[in-house]
Amino acid sequence: MKAIKITTDNYFNTIDEIGFENLPQALKESHTAIIAKTNEGEDWSGGSDFKSMVNLSFKKLEEFIKSSSISLSGISDEHPETKRAKADIKGYKKFTTERLKMIYRLELDAELEDGEQEWIAIRKSAIEKILKERGESLDGKQESGRKRKNPYGEISTEVKFINRFLDFNDKVLYKKTFEIFIDELQKAIEEKKITKKSPVAKDIMSIQQAVLKAFNTMGNAKHFVLTPATVKRLKSIIEKYENAYDDIDESYTKVKKKKMDLSGINNSSQQVNVMPSTDFTNLQFNAVGFTGKWLDFIGDPAPGFTAMVFGMPKMGKSYLCVDFAGYLARNHGKVLYVAKEEKLDATLQKKLKDKDVAHENLFVADALPKDLSPYEFIFLDSVNKLGLTPKDLDALKVSNKGKSFIYVFQATKGGKFKGNNEFQHDVDVVIEVPEQGKAVQFGRFNQGGELDIFGDNSISDAEELNGVRKSGKNLDVPNKVSNVDTMKKKTTKTEDWTEPEYLDKQDHAVLKEINRLYKAKKYKEAMSRAMDADTVIREEIPPEIWKQMGGELTKTGEEKLRQRQGKTQAKVNQPTKQKPTIVFNGTIRLLKGVIEREWDLELTDADYIEILDIAQERSVNFHDVVNEIHPNLNAFLTQMAEALKIWDQSTGKSEQKSRSKFDPRFYENRKDDDNPSYIFSLTSNRLLSEAIKGDFDLIYLVRRELANRGLDSNGKWVGFDEAKKIHRI
């Protein structure tokens, strides 16, 4: 072969013409390094070590081209099998006709397996010529049928690698996984199991380039993601392979298809993604990139996250979602807000204006479009109105991979979201709006968060009903906003609760039907009809009627009901008798310590005085009880406290009591995270030593953590403010 000078200008073209599969291993390795270091030939600058490596690679490539039988077409001048075939046909004339026909059928099978190879064509042509000279003909039906084949039927090896490559999509892969794949693919190319004559040769080379690039640019592990277009193209190849045998007899098709496991990978070569935990903990996963209040509230979710939002009517649920949609549109991509419940009317328009979120990337719709491909984030308000089931939402996620969905749910009178519990289990983030203007969040990306929906400004009664944000932009309610005007009228209820002015005649008919069933004492039917109605309609049902129908009220609802029932007898003007003040003397102060030990508390003087005041208000003779406490009680309790300490040290009663509270057998079936046996397993020796000395109070730290999570002593969510009161933080 003619010698050629390799330069940076012709290097990559030369490799393409020769074929990567034809390079020796040393040149393959250097080529892989050059791809990574030069950004596929874009930048050849580098240090002296890199330039020395490049010069050496160029020299070795020149030597390989000069000494090799490889031509720049990438095809060997004469394959060893071609030489063998030429030698074989010299003895064919001595063979019987039946033997030649058998060899011919074997060559046809080999052609189906390996494709149209030069050596197969040589043997077939020689046999056909000899048989023609003998006046014999081949059985045309089977042979001719099998000669006319779809080229996509000969790519079983390629399909194996394509399926393995597709299986990598959207997974965190260890470097060793790529290494094994590259080695096996290059071996298949070297052994001519995959050639340039393959109808998918370009796709295979693209796959090789992709995994080589990933391998050379990654650390220990990488989150590998394919584009939708790539996935679609490769899946179409697999489909062509599966349908390639339609023109072949059925029995042969069955045999042929069994040779390839079309689930993706031959079981013998299936890749399991295994990696060290030390590497896994250092991985950097993709994230949307949340900032500001949304980062504090939700955390930073991964692309394609799901969230559910639920809450009672008029609490600000839709305002929260509109605000969130605006943030996503301004910063992270196109957003679709499907307002099935509210529809595209003046109320939705007002919310968009109040939150100032109108943006070219934010789109609204009154129904769910068939094509969601243009959008990165989709809000479904509400899931109940859209009539979607958990399976429907799963199907949406599968058919729109990589898209993020925010599901909005109606709530029952009890404050729970309306729908199957499956909804809550299948999402990454759960957001509840338990009270006016406040949202709380539990999810994978943040252990908990709280958000003020409307900001710090106050909200008027009329606006509170309508969920209008009080900001510097809209402190004054416009005179000509019909929705606000009608909601103002709502504050003064009509005598007949079935005909509120802000609802239309159709809604009135629903309320009248509920009232009719209630008056007929058909409470179950009335409740069923109410639950089928919109939340704004259910809100009009008086709380006492709702309870009689079998419903539950929120704390706010119960309080409103008590207020309504108590309006008949006002006690505002009744004079109250001033009770005497309790003197905060030494005895009272000492009793504070008794109460603290009894209740396992730490009370400030202010807390203690507040408790004394409560006791004073609830009892007519509490002051007398306090004053009649024996004066020597102070000395008695002091001396007893010292005696108890000494006694406890000698008997170990406290330790015995502590042991009795913990039986490891009770917790043996729990996860380690919920097993108190391991609560201090990661705690430093220093902290353990300080804790046992009493340098700090463990119970106080537990109370503080529960308060930070917004939980009461039973682990139930009560809100951050309430939790702080409960735990005195």
Secondary structure, 3 states (H helix, E strand, C coil): CCCCCCCCCCHHHHHHHHCHHHCCHHHHHHHHHHHHHHCCCCCCCCCHHHHHHHHHHHHHHHHHHHHCCECCCCCECCCHHHHHHHHHHHHHHHCCHHHHHHHHHHHHHHHHHHCCCHHHHHHHHHHHHHHHHCCCCCCHHHHHHHHCCCHHHHCHHHHHHHHHHHHCCCEEEEHHHHHHHHHHHHHHHHCCCCCCCCCCHHHHHHHHHHHHHHHHHCCCEEEECCCHHHHHHHHHHHHHHHCCCCCCCHHHHHHHHHCCCCCCCCHHHCCCCCCCHHHHCCCCCCCCCCCHHHHHHHCCCCCCCEEEEEECCCCCHHHHHHHHHHHHHHHCCCEEEEECCCCCCHHHHHHHHHCCCCCCCEEEECCCCCCCCCCCEEEEECHHHHCCCHHHHHHHHHHCCCCEEEEEECECCCCCECCCCHHHHCCCEEEEEEECCEEEEEECCCCCEEEECCCCCCCCHHHHHHCCCCCCCCCCCCCCCHHHHHHHHHCCCCCCCCCCCCCCHHHHHHHHHHHHHHHCCCHHHHHHHHHHCCHHHHCCCCHHHHHHCCCCCCHHHHHHHHHHHHCCCCCCCCCCCCCCCCCCCHHHHHHHHHHHHHHCCCCCHHHHHHHHHHHHHHCCCHHHHHHCCCCCHHHHHHHHHHHHHHHHHHHCHHHHHHHHCCCHHHHCCCCHHHCHHHCCCCCCHHHHHHHHCCCCCHHHHHHHHHHHCCECCCCCECCHHHHHHHHCC
